[in-house]
Amino acid sequence: MMTVKDVSELSGVGIRSLHHYDKIGLLPATEVTAAGYRLYDDKALERLQMRSWNPWDRYMQPAER
């Protein structure tokens, strides 16, 4: 299991964004500890990476991203 910090570092998605995704149900935490820490498994990281990929991204100029 990975913490939000681990997932953030691996994916490049910010911690606050991950908290927001959990809150709105886009990427719910796999597990929440008794202390309230969100934990994610490898499958959750894969889902996040799939959602982060945009096929049109390579055609956009840096200012448009």
N, CA, C and O atoms as a GROMACS GRO file, in nm:
protein
  260
    1MET      N    1   0.084  -0.119   0.000
    1MET     CA    2   0.000   0.000   0.000
    1MET      C    3   0.088   0.125   0.000
    1MET      O    4   0.196   0.127   0.058
    2MET      N    5   0.038   0.228  -0.067
    2MET     CA    6   0.112   0.353  -0.078
    2MET      C    7   0.032   0.466  -0.014
    2MET      O    8  -0.091   0.467  -0.018
    3THR      N    9   0.104   0.560   0.044
    3THR     CA   10   0.040   0.678   0.100
    3THR      C   11   0.010   0.777  -0.011
    3THR      O   12   0.054   0.760  -0.125
    4VAL      N   13  -0.064   0.881   0.021
    4VAL     CA   14  -0.094   0.987  -0.076
    4VAL      C   15   0.036   1.050  -0.125
    4VAL      O   16   0.050   1.081  -0.244
    5LYS      N   17   0.131   1.068  -0.036
    5LYS     CA   18   0.260   1.126  -0.074
    5LYS      C   19   0.330   1.037  -0.176
    5LYS      O   20   0.384   1.086  -0.275
    6ASP      N   21   0.330   0.906  -0.153
    6ASP     CA   22   0.393   0.812  -0.246
    6ASP      C   23   0.328   0.819  -0.384
    6ASP      O   24   0.396   0.826  -0.487
    7VAL      N   25   0.195   0.818  -0.386
    7VAL     CA   26   0.121   0.823  -0.513
    7VAL      C   27   0.148   0.954  -0.584
    7VAL      O   28   0.166   0.957  -0.706
    8SER      N   29   0.151   1.062  -0.509
    8SER     CA   30   0.179   1.193  -0.566
    8SER      C   31   0.316   1.196  -0.633
    8SER      O   32   0.331   1.247  -0.744
    9GLU      N   33   0.416   1.144  -0.565
    9GLU     CA   34   0.552   1.143  -0.620
    9GLU      C   35   0.564   1.054  -0.743
    9GLU      O   36   0.634   1.089  -0.838
   10LEU      N   37   0.496   0.941  -0.743
   10LEU     CA   38   0.502   0.848  -0.855
   10LEU      C   39   0.425   0.898  -0.978
   10LEU      O   40   0.466   0.875  -1.091
   11SER      N   41   0.313   0.966  -0.953
   11SER     CA   42   0.225   1.006  -1.063
   11SER      C   43   0.244   1.149  -1.109
   11SER      O   44   0.210   1.183  -1.222
   12GLY      N   45   0.297   1.234  -1.022
   12GLY     CA   46   0.308   1.376  -1.056
   12GLY      C   47   0.182   1.454  -1.029
   12GLY      O   48   0.174   1.573  -1.060
   13VAL      N   49   0.082   1.388  -0.970
   13VAL     CA   50  -0.044   1.454  -0.933
   13VAL      C   51  -0.028   1.506  -0.791
   13VAL      O   52   0.023   1.436  -0.704
   14GLY      N   53  -0.073   1.628  -0.767
   14GLY     CA   54  -0.058   1.688  -0.636
   14GLY      C   55  -0.139   1.620  -0.527
   14GLY      O   56  -0.242   1.556  -0.554
   15ILE      N   57  -0.092   1.634  -0.405
   15ILE     CA   58  -0.160   1.573  -0.290
   15ILE      C   59  -0.300   1.629  -0.274
   15ILE      O   60  -0.395   1.555  -0.250
   16ARG      N   61  -0.314   1.760  -0.289
   16ARG     CA   62  -0.448   1.820  -0.275
   16ARG      C   63  -0.542   1.769  -0.383
   16ARG      O   64  -0.661   1.749  -0.358
   17SER      N   65  -0.489   1.747  -0.503
   17SER     CA   66  -0.572   1.691  -0.611
   17SER      C   67  -0.616   1.549  -0.577
   17SER      O   68  -0.732   1.513  -0.599
   18LEU      N   69  -0.525   1.469  -0.522
   18LEU     CA   70  -0.561   1.333  -0.483
   18LEU      C   71  -0.668   1.334  -0.374
   18LEU      O   72  -0.760   1.253  -0.378
   19HIS      N   73  -0.657   1.425  -0.278
   19HIS     CA   74  -0.760   1.437  -0.174
   19HIS      C   75  -0.894   1.474  -0.237
   19HIS      O   76  -0.998   1.422  -0.198
   20HIS      N   77  -0.890   1.565  -0.334
   20HIS     CA   78  -1.013   1.607  -0.403
   20HIS      C   79  -1.073   1.490  -0.480
   20HIS      O   80  -1.194   1.467  -0.475
   21TYR      N   81  -0.990   1.415  -0.552
   21TYR     CA   82  -1.039   1.300  -0.628
   21TYR      C   83  -1.105   1.198  -0.536
   21TYR      O   84  -1.205   1.136  -0.572
   22ASP      N   85  -1.049   1.181  -0.417
   22ASP     CA   86  -1.108   1.089  -0.319
   22ASP      C   87  -1.243   1.144  -0.272
   22ASP      O   88  -1.340   1.069  -0.262
   23LYS      N   89  -1.247   1.272  -0.244
   23LYS     CA   90  -1.369   1.335  -0.193
   23LYS      C   91  -1.486   1.325  -0.292
   23LYS      O   92  -1.600   1.300  -0.252
   24ILE      N   93  -1.457   1.344  -0.422
   24ILE     CA   94  -1.565   1.340  -0.521
   24ILE      C   95  -1.589   1.200  -0.577
   24ILE      O   96  -1.678   1.180  -0.660
   25GLY      N   97  -1.510   1.104  -0.532
   25GLY     CA   98  -1.531   0.966  -0.574
   25GLY      C   99  -1.463   0.928  -0.704
   25GLY      O  100  -1.486   0.818  -0.755
   26LEU      N  101  -1.380   1.015  -0.761
   26LEU     CA  102  -1.311   0.986  -0.885
   26LEU      C  103  -1.203   0.880  -0.865
   26LEU      O  104  -1.184   0.792  -0.948
   27LEU      N  105  -1.132   0.891  -0.753
   27LEU     CA  106  -1.028   0.793  -0.720
   27LEU      C  107  -1.031   0.771  -0.568
   27LEU      O  108  -0.947   0.824  -0.496
   28PRO      N  109  -1.127   0.693  -0.522
   28PRO     CA  110  -1.136   0.669  -0.378
   28PRO      C  111  -1.015   0.591  -0.326
   28PRO      O  112  -0.959   0.506  -0.395
   29ALA      N  113  -0.977   0.621  -0.203
   29ALA     CA  114  -0.867   0.550  -0.140
   29ALA      C  115  -0.903   0.402  -0.128
   29ALA      O  116  -1.018   0.367  -0.102
   30THR      N  117  -0.804   0.316  -0.146
   30THR     CA  118  -0.825   0.173  -0.132
   30THR      C  119  -0.857   0.138   0.013
   30THR      O  120  -0.938   0.050   0.041
   31GLU      N  121  -0.792   0.210   0.102
   31GLU     CA  122  -0.810   0.186   0.246
   31GLU      C  123  -0.783   0.317   0.319
   31GLU      O  124  -0.704   0.400   0.274
   32VAL      N  125  -0.850   0.334   0.432
   32VAL     CA  126  -0.824   0.450   0.519
   32VAL      C  127  -0.789   0.396   0.656
   32VAL      O  128  -0.863   0.316   0.714
   33THR      N  129  -0.675   0.440   0.709
   33THR     CA  130  -0.630   0.390   0.839
   33THR      C  131  -0.715   0.449   0.950
   33THR      O  132  -0.793   0.542   0.927
   34ALA      N  133  -0.700   0.396   1.070
   34ALA     CA  134  -0.772   0.447   1.186
   34ALA      C  135  -0.739   0.594   1.212
   34ALA      O  136  -0.820   0.668   1.266
   35ALA      N  137  -0.618   0.634   1.173
   35ALA     CA  138  -0.576   0.773   1.192
   35ALA      C  139  -0.624   0.863   1.077
   35ALA      O  140  -0.601   0.984   1.081
   36GLY      N  141  -0.690   0.806   0.976
   36GLY     CA  142  -0.745   0.885   0.866
   36GLY      C  143  -0.654   0.898   0.745
   36GLY      O  144  -0.685   0.975   0.654
   37TYR      N  145  -0.543   0.826   0.743
   37TYR     CA  146  -0.452   0.832   0.628
   37TYR      C  147  -0.510   0.751   0.512
   37TYR      O  148  -0.558   0.639   0.531
   38ARG      N  149  -0.506   0.809   0.393
   38ARG     CA  150  -0.553   0.739   0.274
   38ARG      C  151  -0.439   0.651   0.222
   38ARG      O  152  -0.324   0.694   0.213
   39LEU      N  153  -0.475   0.528   0.188
   39LEU     CA  154  -0.377   0.435   0.131
   39LEU      C  155  -0.429   0.386  -0.004
   39LEU      O  156  -0.548   0.365  -0.022
   40TYR      N  157  -0.337   0.370  -0.096
   40TYR     CA  158  -0.372   0.327  -0.231
   40TYR      C  159  -0.290   0.204  -0.269
   40TYR      O  160  -0.175   0.189  -0.227
   41ASP      N  161  -0.350   0.116  -0.351
   41ASP     CA  162  -0.278   0.000  -0.401
   41ASP      C  163  -0.230   0.028  -0.543
   41ASP      O  164  -0.256   0.134  -0.598
   42ASP      N  165  -0.161  -0.069  -0.603
   42ASP     CA  166  -0.108  -0.053  -0.738
   42ASP      C  167  -0.219  -0.032  -0.841
   42ASP      O  168  -0.201   0.042  -0.938
   43LYS      N  169  -0.331  -0.097  -0.820
   43LYS     CA  170  -0.444  -0.084  -0.912
   43LYS      C  171  -0.496   0.060  -0.916
   43LYS      O  172  -0.530   0.112  -1.022
   44ALA      N  173  -0.502   0.124  -0.800
   44ALA     CA  174  -0.546   0.264  -0.793
   44ALA      C  175  -0.448   0.355  -0.868
   44ALA      O  176  -0.490   0.448  -0.936
   45LEU      N  177  -0.320   0.328  -0.855
   45LEU     CA  178  -0.219   0.406  -0.926
   45LEU      C  179  -0.236   0.389  -1.077
   45LEU      O  180  -0.222   0.486  -1.152
   46GLU      N  181  -0.264   0.269  -1.122
   46GLU     CA  182  -0.288   0.244  -1.264
   46GLU      C  183  -0.410   0.322  -1.313
   46GLU      O  184  -0.406   0.381  -1.421
   47ARG      N  185  -0.519   0.322  -1.234
   47ARG     CA  186  -0.638   0.397  -1.272
   47ARG      C  187  -0.607   0.546  -1.284
   47ARG      O  188  -0.654   0.613  -1.376
   48LEU      N  189  -0.529   0.596  -1.190
   48LEU     CA  190  -0.493   0.738  -1.193
   48LEU      C  191  -0.411   0.770  -1.317
   48LEU      O  192  -0.434   0.872  -1.382
   49GLN      N  193  -0.317   0.685  -1.350
   49GLN     CA  194  -0.233   0.709  -1.467
   49GLN      C  195  -0.314   0.701  -1.596
   49GLN      O  196  -0.286   0.775  -1.690
   50MET      N  197  -0.413   0.615  -1.602
   50MET     CA  198  -0.499   0.606  -1.719
   50MET      C  199  -0.582   0.733  -1.734
   50MET      O  200  -0.601   0.781  -1.846
   51ARG      N  201  -0.631   0.787  -1.623
   51ARG     CA  202  -0.712   0.908  -1.629
   51ARG      C  203  -0.627   1.031  -1.660
   51ARG      O  204  -0.678   1.129  -1.715
   52SER      N  205  -0.500   1.026  -1.625
   52SER     CA  206  -0.412   1.141  -1.645
   52SER      C  207  -0.363   1.151  -1.789
   52SER      O  208  -0.316   1.257  -1.830
   53TRP      N  209  -0.374   1.044  -1.865
   53TRP     CA  210  -0.323   1.043  -2.001
   53TRP      C  211  -0.423   1.107  -2.095
   53TRP      O  212  -0.540   1.071  -2.097
   54ASN      N  213  -0.376   1.203  -2.173
   54ASN     CA  214  -0.461   1.272  -2.269
   54ASN      C  215  -0.398   1.257  -2.407
   54ASN      O  216  -0.289   1.309  -2.430
   55PRO      N  217  -0.463   1.187  -2.500
   55PRO     CA  218  -0.403   1.165  -2.631
   55PRO      C  219  -0.381   1.294  -2.710
   55PRO      O  220  -0.295   1.297  -2.798
   56TRP      N  221  -0.455   1.399  -2.680
   56TRP     CA  222  -0.440   1.525  -2.751
   56TRP      C  223  -0.330   1.612  -2.691
   56TRP      O  224  -0.294   1.714  -2.750
   57ASP      N  225  -0.278   1.574  -2.577
   57ASP     CA  226  -0.179   1.654  -2.506
   57ASP      C  227  -0.056   1.683  -2.592
   57ASP      O  228   0.001   1.792  -2.585
   58ARG      N  229  -0.015   1.586  -2.674
   58ARG     CA  230   0.107   1.606  -2.753
   58ARG      C  231   0.089   1.710  -2.862
   58ARG      O  232   0.188   1.761  -2.915
   59TYR      N  233  -0.035   1.743  -2.898
   59TYR     CA  234  -0.060   1.842  -3.002
   59TYR      C  235  -0.075   1.984  -2.947
   59TYR      O  236  -0.079   2.080  -3.024
   60MET      N  237  -0.082   1.996  -2.817
   60MET     CA  238  -0.104   2.127  -2.756
   60MET      C  239   0.031   2.194  -2.726
   60MET      O  240   0.129   2.129  -2.691
   61GLN      N  241   0.032   2.323  -2.741
   61GLN     CA  242   0.150   2.400  -2.705
   61GLN      C  243   0.157   2.409  -2.554
   61GLN      O  244   0.053   2.401  -2.488
   62PRO      N  245   0.277   2.425  -2.496
   62PRO     CA  246   0.291   2.432  -2.350
   62PRO      C  247   0.199   2.535  -2.285
   62PRO      O  248   0.149   2.511  -2.175
   63ALA      N  249   0.175   2.647  -2.349
   63ALA     CA  250   0.089   2.751  -2.292
   63ALA      C  251  -0.057   2.708  -2.288
   63ALA      O  252  -0.134   2.763  -2.209
   64GLU      N  253  -0.097   2.611  -2.370
   64GLU     CA  254  -0.236   2.566  -2.375
   64GLU      C  255  -0.266   2.456  -2.273
   64GLU      O  256  -0.382   2.427  -2.247
   65ARG      N  257  -0.164   2.395  -2.217
   65ARG     CA  258  -0.184   2.283  -2.125
   65ARG      C  259  -0.234   2.328  -1.991
   65ARG      O  260  -0.255   2.246  -1.902
   0.00000   0.00000   0.00000
